[in-house]
Amino acid sequence: MNTRPLAQIGQELIPGYRVRQLRGRGSFGSVWEVEAADGTAYAFKVMPCSDSTAAAKEIRALQAVRDLCHPHIIRIEQVWSHAGSFIVGMELADGSLLDLLEAYQSEYGTALGAAEACAYLTQAAAALDYLNARQHTRDGRRVGFQHGDIKPSNLLLFGDTLKVGDLGLLRPVSAPVTFAHWAGTMDYAAPEVFQGRLTDWSDQYALAVSYCQVRSGRLPFPAMTSSGSWPRGFLRPPPDLSLLSEAERPVLRRALALVPQHRWPSCGELMAQLKRAVAAEQGPRRRHAPRTFQPASSRPS
């Protein structure tokens, strides 16, 4: 992977937008906090692309995503092709759900409580059900979208509001089962994804894995290698839910079923079942957000 920085602190990455700081780096690029001429802060995701045809295709896909409007989906402000990269300008979050989990582990030595995890991921579920519903028009067809890369680092926080981010892997689907090449993060991928299929329930599986992680501090399966390959006929082992409460386990086992049709009818139903399951348990009061997790507005520039 090329680790050469694609931006520099103080650089005017796009005319009128000056780089403040690096906010994160992943396999597909880096995210930078930038300041517009009027002082407004934005997030710029910078992704290298040496293939101009591929870049143009990606930009068209992201431009189409801008038409999606939901209170729990990140708002894309603009998309540029610039200096061998394409840049996606978005509203700036305080951080991600993974950042919050790491702050809890650092300050309190524990993961998020059940009520708090439900509050955040119920918002993610609403966004996913909106995307998944075949109510969108693409190339003259009614389609739904599978996000394809749901994980805590792509669930962004704006105070107590959560928004689903990183929309570059959205796949239009017009049937309950669609053949598709794998993309995304293997640790969160549904079993059918390894067989070259996307289903109406693939995002739900990744949401359930994310819930397990923010509640227990670890994934419910052994971490996978990053080689991008797996044995023919690969199946995940049964999930290890031992760090979750007895009330949560049966709900999550269904969401993590090997057969997609055996999962919950929707992401919203999964979260409704979890909220009912944990409501009967007497848990600790919700804690104050860790001091190490500060809103973006309070961080030094």
C-alpha positions, 0 to 999 in steps of 0.5 A: 500500500502506498503510504505517501501522504496525499495532503499536508497540514496547511495545504490548500487541498482544493482552492478555498479549503485548507487542511487542518489535520489528518483524521484517519487513514484506511485501505482506500484512502485518508480523511482530512479535516479542512477549513473553508474560507468562511471558517466552516469545517468539513471532512475530505476523504482523499482516495488515490486513483491512477485510472481516470476511467475508474475515477470517473465511474466512482465520481458518478456513483458518489454524485448519485449517492448525493440524492439520498436524503436521510437524517442518519446518512452522512451528507456529501457536499461535493466530489472532485477529481484532483491531482490523481485522486478523487476527493469527497467533501462531507460534513465533519463528524465528532468521531466514529463509534469505534473512536467512542468504543476505544475512549470507553476502553481507555477511560472506563476499562469497558465497552459501551452499555447495552442501552447506549449501544442500542440507542446509537445502532437503532439510528444506523438501522433506520438508515440501512432500512431506508437504503435497503428498501427498493424505493430508489431509482437507478438507471430507470430501475427501482432498486435498494442499496446494500451499504457493503461496509458497515462497521463501527469506524463507518458509523459517525457521531455528531453529538448523540446523533449517528450517521452512516458514512463511507458510501463508496461501496453502495451496491444497487440490488433489485432482487433478494439475492444478487451476485456481486464481487466481494468488497468491504471489510472481511471481519464484518462481511456476511457469509453469503458475501464470501460466496459472491452474493449480496442479499437483502440481509447482508447489511443486517449481519454486519450491523449485528457484528458491529453491535457485538464489538461495541458491546463486548470490545471484540469481534464475535469471530476470530479476526481474519487475515487481510489477504483478501482470499479465503478457502473454497467453501469457507464458512464462519464458525458459530459466533462467540457471544459469551461476553454479552448478556443472556438476553442479547444472545438469542437476538444476535444469533438470529441476526448472525444466521448463516442462511440470510432468510433466517435473519430478522426481517429488517435492521429495525426489527433486529434493534427493536428486539434487542431494545426489548431484550435489554430493557428488562435487565437492570443495567448501570446508568448511562455514563458521561462520554469519556473525556478523551472523546471530544467533539470536533468543535472543541479540539485544537486546530 
